[in-house]
Amino acid sequence: MGHAGMAATVVRYLRSVGSPTSSGPVEALPRPDLRAVGDDERAPVDPAEFRRVLGTFASGVTVITATGPDGPAGFACQSFASLSLDPPLVVFMVARTSTTWPRIARAGAFCVNVLSAGQSGLCQGFAVSGADKFAGVEYDAAPVSGAPRIDGVAAWLDCAIHAVHTGGDHLIVVGRITSLGTPATPESPLLFHRGHFATLED
């Protein structure tokens, strides 16, 4: 018996016992149970040790700003990075408990202000919750979003919100760059390392 004959025999048998074939509906197999990783399967990580170890990763410092119906909004952000060249995307992370993020989300766009070496005090001002963060801060409007573009920064990136994802106790915000630039005179960036501000050394 050839392959075609064997196939025909199998189909006839399945029909005789009432099993579904290509001539009738086919029920999907049940999906496997999905579960989170159990507490006994993951190594416990002490929050203080987590911060200590991750603090060895030196990063730049930014202030994320936006303009909404109730005025300018902004917060200091260390967790910023480039994400994609084509299309041009960047990403930053913000705590889900942030009271500033909803104002930026409603604006639908933001400006990333990459702080320069002399702007540690400005960073500290934007890290305080509930204060008038823009008091005494010189800025103009970013060209596309109109978000505050702070004077004296090392670089700025005007962005539209592209996507938002959850990541534990933070949100992962992806922005699509609409305009960007640096000052005519290059500025050295502000760094953060082991809980302290730092600057580059050649």
N, C-alpha and C positions, 0 to 999 in steps of 0.2 A: 504494500500500500504506500503510495507516495505521500508527500507532505500535504497536498490538497485534500486527499482522501482522509487522512488522519484528522485534519482540521474539521472537515465536515462531520466526521463521526463524533468528535468531541462536542461540537455545537448541538448535534441531535441529542446526545446524552444529557447535556446541561438543560436543554429544553424539557426533556422528559422528567427530570427531577425537580423542575421548577426554578432552577437557578437563572439569574438574569444573564442575557447575552447581548450582543450588539443590536438585536432587534427589539430589546426592551430597555426599560430604565435601569441604570446602574447606580446603586447607592454608594456614596462616598464612605471610605473607611473612617472609623472614628479617629479624631485627632489625638495625639499623645498628650498626656497631662503635662502642663507646664508649671514649673514651680521656681520660686526664688532659691538662691543658695542658702542652705541652712546655716544657723549660727555655729554649728559644730564643724562646718566645712570651710570656714574662712578663718584666717589667722587674725586675732584681735589686733587692732592698730590704735595705739594711744594717741589722742588728738594732739597732745603736746609734742610727742615724738614725730608725728606727721608734719607739724609745722616746722620743727627743727630741721628735719631732713629736707623738706621741700624748700626751706629757706636758703639752702646752699645754691639754689638755682637763681642766679642774678637775672633781673628783668628790668625793663624800662618801666616808666610810670606815666600814666595818662590821666586825663580828665575827660570824661564823656559828658557832652553837653547837648541840650536840645532847647527849643523854644516852643512853648505851647500857649494855650489861651490864658493861663495864669502866670505867664512870664517865663524867664529862663530857669532851667533846671540843670543840675550836674552832680557828678560824684567822682571821686578818685578811684581809679581802676588800675590794678597791677596786672591783672590777667587779660592781656590783650595780645593778639598775634595776627600775622598775615595768614590767610587760608588758601586762596586760589588766585592764580594769575589770569585765567580765562574761564569764567568771567572774573573780574577783579573783586575778590571778597576778603573781608577781614572778620575777626571774631573776638568777642569779649565775653567774660562771664560776670554775672551779677547775682548777689544773694537773693533768694526768693522772698526774703523778708524786707528787701529794700523798699523804702517809701518814695524814692526818687524814680525808680525804674518805671512805675505805671505812668508817670508824666512823660517820660521819654517814649514809652510804647505808644501812648496816645498821639504823640507828635508824628510818629511813623518815620522819623529820620533823626540823625544825630551827627555830631562832629567829634572826632577823636583828636584831642589835643595832646601831642607827645611832649611832655614837659622837658624843659632844658635844665641844665645843672644848677642854676640859681633859683629854681622855683620849688624847693622843698617846702617852704612855708605855705605857698599856694596849695600844694598837695594836701597838707595838713588841714587847711581851711575847708577843702572840699570833702575831707573825710569825716567831718563833723556833721551829725544829723540834727536837723531842726534849725540851724543857724542860717543867716543871710549869707550864703556862700559867695555871692557876687559882689558883696560890698567892697569897694575899692579895687575891684578887678577890672583892668582895661581889656576890652574886647570889641570886635566888630562882628558882622554877620557873615557866616560861611556862604559862599556864592550860590549854592543850590538850595540847601535846606533852610538857610537863615539862622542856623544854630550858632551859639556863641563860639567865635574863633578867638581864643585868648592870645593877647599880645605876648611876644617874646618866646613862644614855644619853639621847639626844635623842628616840629613838623605838624601838619594837620591833615585830616582826611574827612571829607564831607561824605556822608553815607545815607542810604535809604535802608530801612530794615528789610532784610531779605528772608529771614527765617528765624524762628525761636524754638529751641529744644530744651527739654528738661535734662538736668544732670545732677542728680542727688539733691543737695540743698541749694543748688544754684541753677540759674537759667543760662543757656548757651545762646548768645545772640549773634547772628550772622548778618553782617552789613555789606551791601553792594556799594562800592565806591563810585561817587558821581563827580567828585573833584578832589584834588589833593595838591599839596605843595610844601615848600620849605622856605624859610626867610632868605633874603638876598645874601646875608652874612650867616654862614652856618653856625649853629649853636650846638654845643656838646650836650648830650642827653643826660637826664637825671636817672640814676639807677637805684635799685633797692636790693639789698643783699643781707641775709642774716638779721633781718629786723631793723636795718639801718639804711639811711640814704648814702649813696656813694656816687662817685664820678669816674669817668674814664681816665686812665693813665696810659700814655703812649708807651 
